[in-house]
Amino acid sequence: MDKENISLKELFSQFLSVEKEHGFFDREMHGLAYWEIIRYDAFYHIMIAMRVTDKLPGVKRSLLNYFRILFNNIFYILFRNPFFYRRRKNIFFGTGRRAKREDGLYWDIYLDEIIEKLNADYLLIENMNFEGRHLVPAKTSNIAYSDAIYLAVLLISYLIKLFNPPDKKQLSDLSHEFCQAFKVDKDLTPVFNSKLCYFRAELFVLHWYIWLKKPKNILMINAPNRKALILACRRYGVKTFEFQHGTITPFHVGYSFNKSDQQIGPDYLFTYGEYWKRNIQLPAYPFIIQNFGYPTIEKSFKKYRNRQKKNRFLFVTQPFCTDFLAGFARELSSLHPSQFDIIIKLHPSEYGDYEKIQAKYGTQITIVGPGSDIYELLAESKWAAGVSSTALQEAIKLGCLTYVIQHPTWEYLEDLVDTGIAQLVKQPADIHPVDDLSGYNADSIGNFIFEDGWKDKLNHLRQLLD
């Protein structure tokens, strides 16, 4: 395939074919079927090699930055250590994504609403946020931080590299076989080696944690990145639940597999709404999928739904496309001078670079970052645009006319385009904003994507947890 022209959709289809034809899911090492562990990294490196994207997901940190984080969080390692807390029936694993509300507390945007209303015995174990911090004061009462767990994982992974590393020849052969299938001259052996050492260390630590604390239920955000936790829970018969936290698509490597290939997944997945079940190819592993809703957006929708729409065009970024969107926004502004305000809302993982991005683009367009409320911005904007951010689906819920810009990974939102819910555009000249939003039925469309009434489903969740 031509590297210059291949789309995400075409590349992922080829990826599924390659892993099936080569039997990658059958490969084992140290008693572990390891392809599912490394396929996420394998796919994203191929995405870069095939020029589908130019940036790996996640936040890159320097060694100095890691030491700063360790120093800042030494208190939490000593006094918020999950191993020091008493046993709990239900343990939540969160992401660290929090937003400050009127009460002055930082609420976990995915879990705190559920925890507050569930009224169950629980502990929340929280990861650091994108900036390597824990936001306090937190709304969550019973909270521990995962810093100690993952410090132990990091140290043990180095010991595994030194004394019991993966079979490098097997990984080298796999890397060669995989890359050759895409006609890419690349060696992924070091990537695979580091990933497997880290995973084995994580599995070891979490096995001990689950054995020691004996929870009945584990409730998590982002199951594709918690495969070690899921395997540890399976070993001890602990039920696992995932709450959807972002876009699930047929091209998301964490969720889409050839039939019966996937082996590691939660027992239950609670989705935002019927859209995700009916129009998206969900994972292949045998689990139960149920609509649940998204408490944060339901609360925000009720709070802001009567806000007056402003002549505002809101762009929502992702780390790999911020420069592209800034250029797009500037050109759109020149095509429609004084017709509307343009605001660029940064992705939370970019907040650490806010001042640098502000200095680069802020004289031409408005950049907003830390402290901004995405839902308030959407509720007050007539139009929203981006590439593949979940914020575009949230924009639909909050009544924005929504544009998907044709840029690498836009296919994540292909279904919204195919059904006419959003409009696909290639260049700024393709956008012709209209002022009249009266014919736009945001309520019915938005409820299809983000189902209301999550509180009515709590009794069912309590039954599952008993």
Helices and strands as residue ranges (DSSP letters): H 8-21, G 24-26, E 28-29, E 32-33, H 35-49, H 63-72, H 74-79, G 82-84, E 90-94, E 98-100, E 106-108, H 112-118, E 122-126, E 143-145, H 147-163, H 168-181, H 189-213, E 217-221, G 223-225, H 227-235, E 239-243, E 268-271, H 274-278, E 288-291, H 295-304, E 310-316, H 322-335, E 341-345, G 348-353, H 354-361, E 366-368, H 374-379, E 381-386, H 391-397, E 401-405, G 410-413, H 414-418, E 423-425, G 428-430, H 442-449, G 454-457, H 458-465
